[in-house]
Amino acid sequence: MKGFFVTGTDTDVGKTIISCGLVAALKEKGKDIGVFKPLLSGISRNEPSSDTSLLKQMSQTSLSHEDITPFEFKEPLAPYVAGKLESRNVKVEEVLDHWDKVKSRHEYFIVEGAGGISVPLGEGFLVSDLMKALHLPAIIVARPNLGTFNHTFLTVQYAKSQGIDIAGIIINGISDHPDTAEKSNPGLIEEYCGVPVLGIVPKLKDVAKESIQKAVEDYVDITFLLDRLRV
């Protein structure tokens, strides 16, 4: 199975927006691509505004909401914590069982994590454990502003320490009038992390399907990602 695992330097950095844009852009290039976001907290997967629904809409996959997101929790917390409140504990083997059922439905997949790379998904089970189990190169989504270098550097170093292959970093949400920190962060991140910045996506005022797709097509190196899929 080929594709990418989209993680973030933190929660609310725009992983779903970037994942949706990547799916639409790769689909536009003729790729048969599916989506998988195994754990979701704080909203029902069937809600039109949920990450699951957005991913399904952008990919136009025949996979059901339950196929895309087999585990959902009511509280907007880390899945492990939200699951404990419901007396549920998801194990990595359970996620992989669901993955085995869907991965043959498409040639490629975009898999989206929950929060950052070290978020606990179950007892003794972090996002990084799932990334290693799926063997997909990672795309790290980062904020553009002051402080993002530290978060990004630590995420990259931890990923490397876990043997996770990093395809690149996408900086999401840069302002119309970027300050010095926003302007200098991409170069600083590449210099110290040794990982390519694949794109700097502007803050979207409109999160319609067309706007998301256009932003990723215009500002992310899709050719680089296509080359990675061919490897």
Protein Blocks (a to p, Z undefined) as FASTA:
>chain_A
ZZdddddfbehiopmmmmmmmmmmmmmnopacddddfbaghiafklmkbmklmmmmmnop
abdfklmmmbccfbdcdfklmmmmnopacdfklmmmmmmmmmmmpmbdcdddehjfklcf
bghiafklmmmmnopacdddddfbehjlmmmmmmmmmmmmnopacfbdcdehiafbdcfk
lmmmmmmmmmmnopacfbdcdddfbfcfklmmmmmmmmpcfklmmmmmmZZ
